Structures are given as structure tokens and as C-alpha cells.
């Protein structure tokens, strides 16, 4: 998600990096924060590991490790992508869900409850390679596209 590539391309890259096979007791494609940071860095993006201190630390693009307890998978976790949005606060995209998650939920969008997500341990700050939201013209005014 953070590189803007299709899932199939990302999966192939993970295979090239040796992360697509079972390693020790970990299933294929499972990654530590170091392995995930390395895979992202190989795409040319800058990645900085950070210790989780709360949602207020998210400014830009992030990859977070979240618990799967609310899905009934006690003790399991997976990676999600998050970024701070001007109107909705933190927005989370979860590869296991079809709906996004918003800190400040819009009234007209199906979404996941923000309180379900409990980040854990280290998270990754990622350099953005494409805009996260449309901001209109350079002066901040919304451009008339009609």
C-alpha cells in the first residue's frame, strides 16, 4: 500500500527478498519490523522505525503493527497503513478489511470502529512518494475541474 504498487507486484518483491517462505516458526510473508522496513527501503522510500507512543505521533504516512484480538485471533497481529487526514484525523487502511477506519468518522461512509485498532511496539514512519489527499491548487484553493 505505501509504495503504490499492486498487491501482486509487492508479493513478488517479498518473494525476491526471501520473505515469501516459512522461516523458522513464522509463516510465509510474516515480517518483523526490521524486515518490513528493509522491504520498503528497497523500493527507494525512506523508513524510520519509531516506538509507539500514541496516535498523536502520526504525521504523514505510517505502517503500524496492530492486534488481531478483536477478530478473535488472540495474541496475533498484522500490519496496517495509516496517515493523518486534515478532516478525518488518522485514517487506517487494513489489508484484512474492505472498509477504511477513521479517527473522526464521516457520516456517509461505511467504516471500521477506530477503537478496534491497538498499535503495538514499533511502527514505521515512511517517506511519502505520492500525495495522500488532493489539496487543489498550490495556493490551497480547490481547483474547478468542470
Long-range contacts (C-beta under 8 A, 24 or more apart in sequence): 1-81, 1-93, 1-95, 2-40, 2-45, 2-61, 2-63, 2-81, 2-126, 3-40, 3-43, 3-45, 3-129, 4-129, 4-130, 5-43, 13-39, 13-42, 13-43, 14-39, 17-42, 31-79, 33-65, 33-121, 33-122, 33-123, 33-124, 36-63, 36-79, 36-124, 37-124, 40-124, 40-126, 44-129, 45-126, 45-127, 45-129, 46-126, 46-127, 47-124, 47-125, 47-126, 47-127, 48-124, 48-125, 49-122, 49-123, 49-124, 49-125, 50-122, 50-123, 50-124, 50-125, 51-121, 51-122, 52-119, 52-120, 52-121, 52-122, 52-123, 55-89, 55-90, 55-103, 58-82, 58-83, 58-84, 58-90, 59-84, 60-84, 60-125, 60-126, 60-128, 60-132, 61-125, 61-126, 61-127, 61-128, 61-132, 62-123, 62-124, 62-125, 62-126, 63-123, 63-124, 63-126, 64-92, 64-117, 64-119, 64-123, 64-124, 65-119, 65-120, 65-121, 65-122, 65-123, 66-94, 66-117, 66-118, 66-119, 66-120, 67-118, 67-120, 69-118, 70-116, 71-96, 77-120, 80-117, 83-132, 85-132, 85-133, 86-133, 90-114, 92-117
